[in-house]
């Protein structure tokens, strides 16, 4: 059950991050889930350095915020690689 919740929260986090980074039109639901899940890992690595614990396997607001934060960082890195700048 935890993986299903992680996929749903990852999709929501990826979608929110794509709205923040103005990439919503170029991403479908599959890529939103992928970006959200990878962003969740990145966000958790960064958040754990500051003592913040947020997991997406159990739905919590902290876990969603950490996942969105990590997904925004991931999309920023992708923008730098693709276009040479952050939007």
C-alpha positions in Angstrom: 0.0 0.0 0.0 2.9 2.3 0.7 4.1 2.2 -3.0 0.6 3.2 -4.2 0.6 6.2 -1.9 4.1 7.1 -3.0 3.1 7.0 -6.6 0.0 9.2 -6.0 2.0 11.7 -3.9 4.8 11.6 -6.4 2.4 12.4 -9.2 0.9 15.3 -7.2 4.4 16.6 -6.3 5.6 16.4 -9.9 2.5 18.2 -11.1 2.9 21.0 -8.6 6.6 21.3 -9.3 5.8 21.5 -13.1 3.4 24.3 -12.4 6.0 26.2 -10.4 8.6 25.7 -13.1 6.3 26.5 -16.0 6.7 23.1 -17.6 3.2 21.8 -17.1 2.4 21.8 -20.8 5.4 19.7 -21.8 4.9 17.0 -19.2 2.3 14.2 -19.0 1.1 12.2 -16.1 3.8 9.6 -16.4 6.6 12.2 -16.3 4.9 14.0 -13.4 5.0 10.8 -11.4 8.7 10.1 -12.4 9.7 13.7 -11.5 7.8 13.6 -8.3 9.2 10.2 -7.1 12.8 11.2 -8.0 12.3 14.6 -6.5 11.0 13.0 -3.3 14.3 11.1 -3.0 16.3 14.3 -3.6 14.1 16.3 -1.2 14.4 13.7 1.5 18.2 13.6 1.1 18.3 17.4 1.6 15.7 17.5 4.3 17.4 14.8 6.4 20.5 17.0 6.5 18.4 19.6 8.3 16.7 17.1 10.6 13.3 17.2 8.7 11.7 13.8 8.2 9.1 13.5 5.6 8.1 10.3 3.8 5.8 9.9 0.9 5.0 6.3 1.8 2.6 7.6 4.4 0.7 10.7 3.3 1.6 13.7 5.2 1.9 17.4 4.4 5.6 17.4 5.3 6.2 14.6 2.9 4.4 16.4 0.1 6.3 19.6 0.7 9.6 17.8 0.7 8.7 16.0 -2.5 7.6 19.2 -4.2 10.8 20.9 -3.1 13.0 18.1 -4.4 11.0 18.0 -7.7 11.5 21.7 -8.2 15.2 21.2 -7.7 15.2 18.4 -10.2 13.3 20.4 -12.8 15.7 23.3 -12.3 18.6 21.0 -13.0 16.8 19.7 -16.1 16.2 23.3 -17.3 19.9 24.1 -16.8 20.9 21.1 -18.9 18.3 21.6 -21.7 18.4 25.3 -22.1 21.4 26.5 -20.2 19.3 28.6 -17.8 16.6 28.3 -15.1 13.2 29.7 -16.1 
